[in-house]
Amino acid sequence: MVRRLSGRRSGSGQRNNLSRVLFFVTMTMMTLLLTACGDAPQSTLIRKGDAAARIWDVYGFLWIGAAVVFFLVEGLLVYTIIRYRRV
């Protein structure tokens, strides 16, 4: 005796898998198509122009701020591990 779950049709799993595969293939093809646009490679690290120089200054400020926060947090972490370790 075969028991079926109510609300599910037989074969719907295959259609669902097929639609997932088609979606994945479509998104992959769209990504490849859109990344091929443009003549020259784009980079945020190559500075050309006044606006790029200002943006680079902001990057530097953010990197310094992130480094300060990182070292403070890591220092507190090491201090806490050493101070409250069980002997």
N, C-alpha and C positions, 0 to 999 in steps of 0.2 A: 504494500500500500504506500503510495507516494503522498507525502504531505507537503502542501504548499503554504507559504506564509501569505496571509491576506494582505492585499494592497501591492503586491509585487507581481509583475508579469514575467513569465519566462522569456528569456532573450533580451530583456531590457539592459542587463549588464553589458552585453556585447555592444549595444548601441551607445551606451554611456562611455565605454572604453574607446570606441571608434571616434566619438566626438572629442574626447580628451586628446587622442593622438592627432586628430586634425587640427585642434586648437594649438597644440604644441608645435606642429610643423608650420602652421601659418605664422605664429609668433616668431619662430626661428627665422623664417624666410623674410619677414618684415624687418627684423633686427639686422640681418645681413644686408638687406637692401638699403636701409637707412644709414648704416655705418659706412657705406661705400660712397656717400655723398661728399662732395668737396674736393678741391684740387690739392690743397696742402694740409699736412697734419696740423691739428690745433693743439696748443699747449698753453697752460696758464703759467708756466715757468719761464717762458721767453717773453721778455718785456719789450714792447714796441709802442711808443706813444706815451703821452702824459697820463692818460687814464690808467694804463697798465702799471706805470710806476707808482701811482697812488694805491692801486689795488695791492701791489707787492708790499708796500709799506704796511697795509692793514694785515696782510698775511704774516709779516714779521712780528707785528704786535701780538697777534693771536698765538703764534708759536711760542713767543716768550711767556705770555700769560699761561698757556697750557703747560709749559715746562715747569713754571713756578708752582702751579697747583699740583702737578704730578709729584714733584719732589716733596712738597709739604705732606701730601697724603701718604706717600710711601715712607717718609720719615716717621710720621705718626704711627703707621702700621708696624714698622720695625720696632719702635719704642714700645708699643703696646704688647707685641709678641714677647719681647725681652722682659718687660716689667712684670707681666702677669702670667708668665709660664709656670707650669707646675713642676716642682722639683721632686 
